[in-house]
Amino acid sequence: MPYLWLKVLHVTAVVAFLGNLLTGLFWHAHAARTRDPRTLAHAMDGIIRSDRLFTVPGVIVITATGFMLAIEAHLPLLRTRWICWSLILFSVSGILFMWQVAPLQTRLRSLARDGADSSQFDFAGYAAIARRWEIWGALALLAPSVALILMVLKPV
């Protein structure tokens, strides 16, 4: 595959990946303003589903095309600092997502579903966990955002 087409695929995957992370935080904040457990459960279900459709495939495409682009351009992965740091930041994001973000969003969905089913929704308890999810989610978004800046600017 020619270099520029790989680059288009890579950039498209980055847009889908980062956009999905950002919109997940947005839609949860939008749903949380309602304090309605049904709305929150629906929002968390959509966020979890969109991670399966956009985040996970995005990671795979970003990683594969990134390696292919570096090889095509004859750039050593670990000796090219902006690539090395981008790989580290992308890995940190993945670790944060698997270690904190995904388990917290599953827990939030369960709490919201339970609240909707029982009519006994502890919004304060939900909000405390949601704050943790938002913080970890923001960090998981920040790391690849810095990697994006490194990829575009390619500092020496």
N, C-alpha and C positions, 0 to 999 in steps of 0.2 A: 504494500500500500504506500503510495507516495507520501512524503513527509508532511506536506501541507494538509492532506486529507486526514492524516493521523492527528495533526494538531487541531483541526476542526472537531474531530471526535473527542479529543481530550478536553478541549475548552467547553464543548457542549455538556460533557459529563460533569465537569466542575460546576458549571452553572446549575445543572439539575441538582447536584449534591448540596451545594451551599444554599441554593434557593429553597430546597426542601427543609434543611435545618432551620433556616430563618423563618419560613412560613409556619413551621410547626410551633415555634415559640409564639409567633403572632396569633395563630388560631387558638392556641390554648389561652392566651391572655384575653382574647376576645370572648371566649366561652366562659372564662372564670368570672367575668364581670356579671354574668347572669346569676351566678351562685346556684344554678339549677343542675342537679346531679345527672339528669338525662342529657342535657346539652353537653356537660363535661364528659360524660361517658362516650357520647357520639364523637366529640372532638378528639378525645384520646384514641378512640378506635380508628379514626381517620388518620391521625398522626402515625400510629403504629403501622397501619396499612401502607401509608405513603413511604415509610422507611423501607418496607419490603419492596416497594415498586421503584423507588428512586434512590434512596441512600445506599442500600446494599449494592444494587447494580452499578451505581455511580462509583463506589469504591473500587469495584472490579475493573470497570472501564478506565478510570483514572490511573490506577496502578499499571494495568497492562499497557495502555497507550503511552504512559509516562516512561516506562522502561523501553518501549519500542522507539520512542522519540529520541531518548538519550543514546541508544545504540545506533540509530540511524544518523545522528549528528556527531557520532564518535566522541561523546562526552563521558568521562569516567564518573559513575554514579556517586561514589563516596569521596572522590577527590575534587569534584565540582561542588563548591561550598553551598551554593543556592539549591542545588539538587539534594545534597545530603541533608541540609536543614529542612527542606520541604518534606523529605521522607520522614524525618524525625517528627516534625509537627503533624503530619498526616497520621503517623502511627500513634502519637499521643491522643489525637482526636478519636481514633478508633478504640483505643484503650478506655478513654473516658466514656465513650458511648456504650461499650459493652459492660464496663464495670459499674457505672452509675446511671447513665441516662436511660438505657433500655429497661433495667429493672425498676427504676422509679416510675417510668411512664406506664409500665404494666401494673404497678401497684396503684397508681392514680386511677387508671381505668377500672380496676377492681373496686376501689373505694367508691368511685362514682356510680358504678353499676349496683353495688350493694346499697348505696344510699337511695338510688332510684327505686330499687325493689322493695325496700323496707320503709320508705318515707321517713327514715331517721338519718339524715345526712349531716355529718359533722364537718361543716365547711371549714371551720378553723383548723381542724386536724388535716383536712385535705390541703388547705392553703399552705400549711407549714411544709408539707412534703412537696407541694408544687413549687415553693420557693427554692428548695434544694434542687429540684429537677431543672428549673430555669437557670440557676447558677451553673450547674454542671453542663447543661445544654449550651449556655453562652460560651463556656470554656471550650466545649467540643466544636463550636462554631468559630471561635477566635483562632484556634490553632491552624485549621486549614485556610482561614482567611489570610493569615500572615504568610502561609505557604504560597497562596495565590499572588500576594504582593511580591514575594521573592521570585516566583516564576516569571512574572511580568517584567520586573525591574532588573533581574539577574545581576545583583550587585557583585562586584569583584571581591 
